[in-house]
């Protein structure tokens, strides 16, 4: 995980050269910058490009530190910000382990919160039911493509539409098609 993200305010903690009298043309020790982009450079070393530095080049992130110490932020800082921007928040019950939506969280550090996930869409499956032309044994039904006495056979002209809940996988609706 990256130490920095785009938009972070950082301060340079080491200049390009040891010459403190003549500051580097790339970065100046003690000067604040804003992270413009982040990438992994050679050997997997994190590099950042900062706004306000003379020249356009990438620097190892080890030469910078955040101007705000995020370790001092509230445990739920990012969720609080998302909630303030309109995200739906859920809390996890310690009794049943289920997630419950909450409109006005109180944000105690002991409670577990999350952004409410987007619901999974329903799954629609089509199939065809046919009536056997004669009574048959379960073995004969299996051999002819039936999974049970009154089941479905996959053929090109479907006449049944089944809707399954995207979250639970349970059957929600069945529609007979003409």
N, C-alpha and C positions, 0 to 999 in steps of 0.2 A: 504494500500500500504506500502511496506517495506521501511524503512528508509535507508537501505543498500542493495547493490547487490554484487554478487560475483565479486571479483577483485577490489572493492573499497579499497582505502588506508584509514585506520582509526588510531586514536591515543587513547590510554587508558587514561581516565580521572579520574578513581578511581581504586585503587589496591584492591586485594582480602582482605587484612587486613589493619589496620591502621598503621602498622609498616613500615614507609618509609625507615628505615635504612636497614631492612632485607626484600627485595622485595618478593612479593608473588611468589609461584612456578607456578601459573597459568597465571597471568597477571601483568605487571609492569606499574605503572602510568607514563605517559609521553612517553612511548615507542610506536613506530609505528608498525602496523601490516597490513596484507592484509586479507580481508574477503575471506574465503574458501567456506563457505556455510551459508545459512540463513534458519531459520525455526521458526515456532510458538511453543513455549513451553507450560508448564502448565498455564492455565488461559489465553491463548491467548497472552502471553508475547513474543515479538520477541527476538530470541536468535541468536547469530552468533558464528561460529567457525572460528578462525583466524589462519593464518599461522605464524609461528615464536614464538608462545607462548609455553612455556614448558608444556608438557602434552597435551592430546587430550581431550578437554572438551568444552562444550557450555557455553557461557556467555550471560547474558542479554545485549541487545544492548544499554541500558541506560548507561553502563560503558564506551562507546566509542563515539567518534565523528569523522566525516569525516575530513581528513586533508585539503581538499579543500572545501570551502563553496560554494555549488552548487547554492545557491540563488544569487550569483554574476555572474553566467553564463548568456550568452545571452538567451533571451526568446526562441529562436529556436535552442538552443545548440544541442539537441539530433537529430533534423532533419538535421542540418548542418553536423554533424558527419556522419549520414546515407548517405547524399548526397555525401560527400567526399569518402565514401566507394562504391559509384556506384548506390545508390537508385534513382529511378525516383521520382521527386518532383512535386507536383501540388499546385497551389495557387487558392484561392476562390475569384471570382469576386464579388464585392459589388453591381454591377449593375444588373446582372442576377442570382447571387447565384450559378452559375455553377463552377465546378472545371476545371482548365486548366493546362496542363503540361507546365513546364518551364525548360529550359536547364541550365540557369545560374541565379539562384535566387539572389536577392540583399538583402534579409532578413530584410526588415524594420519591426520593432516590431508591427506596426499597421496592417500588412497583415497576413492573416491566411494561413498557409501551412500545407501540409500533405504528407506522403509517398503515391505514387500512388498505389491504391489497385489493387490486381490481378484481372483480369476480370473473371466474372462468366462464366462457360462453357455453351455452347448452350444446350438446352433441345431438345431431339429427342423423338417424339411420333409416334407410329404406329397405324394405324386404317384401317378399310375396308369400302369401299363404295360398296353398292349393288343397283341395279336398281329394284324398285318394279315391280311385275309382272302385276300390273294393276293400273290405276289411283286411288288415294284414298284421302279422306278428311284429313285435318290437324289432326283431332282427331284420325282417324284410323291410320295415320302415327305414331303419338305419341304412341298409344297402341301397335303397332308392333315394336317399338324400334327406330324409326326414330325421330330425334329432329326437322327436317323440311323436306320439299319436297325432297331436294337433299342433304341429310346429311349423316352422318356416322353411322354405326352400328358396335358395337364391337363383332367381331367373331374371331375364331382362325386363319383364313387365311387372314392376313392383306395385303392390296394392295396399301396403301398410307403411305408415310413417310413424316412427318411434322417436320421442324426444327424451333425452337423458339429461339430468341435472349436471352441469359442468363441474360443480363443486363436489357433489356426493357420488355421482355416477348412477344414481337411482332413476328409475323410469318415472317420468313426470306426466307424459301424455302419449296416447296412441290414437292415431287417426286412420280411418279406413278410407282409402282413395278409390275413386271409380275408374 
